[in-house]
Amino acid sequence: MGNYVHSNLTAGEEILYEANLHWMIFVSLKSILTLFVIPLLKYLNSEFAITNKRIIIKYGSLSIKTLEMNISKVESVNVEQSFLGRLLGYGTIIVVGTGGTKEPFAGISAPLVFRKKFQEAHG
């Protein structure tokens, strides 16, 4: 995966699962109007990882949003999927922190697997 996750690992921290954006981000009017440059940048610059200690997410292309949260501070990872999302295997994950903060990340490939891997890490 990308450099952000690997360069921010702490001592003894191991990556348990890495996810990508789904190819569906390339199917939109915005993609066509920007000649697929914006979604390509977003795809190449977005990273989603679950480690044995944290959830690490870097999302975006021109403007970047990052989230690094200790596993113990995450209440849940919720998944929202449309009918088409269920058929094609993409959706939105919503990371809910202990303070009630909700951070949504759309267009994730296999969001149910991401949630399952979080639950396994949270144990």
Secondary structure as GFF3:
##gff-version 3
##sequence-region A 1 123
A	DSSP	alpha_helix	3	7	.	.	.	ID=ss1
A	DSSP	beta_strand	15	19	.	.	.	ID=ss2
A	DSSP	three_ten_helix	23	26	.	.	.	ID=ss3
A	DSSP	alpha_helix	29	33	.	.	.	ID=ss4
A	DSSP	alpha_helix	37	45	.	.	.	ID=ss5
A	DSSP	beta_strand	47	51	.	.	.	ID=ss6
A	DSSP	beta_strand	54	60	.	.	.	ID=ss7
A	DSSP	beta_strand	64	70	.	.	.	ID=ss8
A	DSSP	three_ten_helix	71	73	.	.	.	ID=ss9
A	DSSP	beta_strand	74	80	.	.	.	ID=ss10
A	DSSP	alpha_helix	83	88	.	.	.	ID=ss11
A	DSSP	beta_strand	90	97	.	.	.	ID=ss12
A	DSSP	beta_strand	102	109	.	.	.	ID=ss13
A	DSSP	alpha_helix	111	122	.	.	.	ID=ss14
###
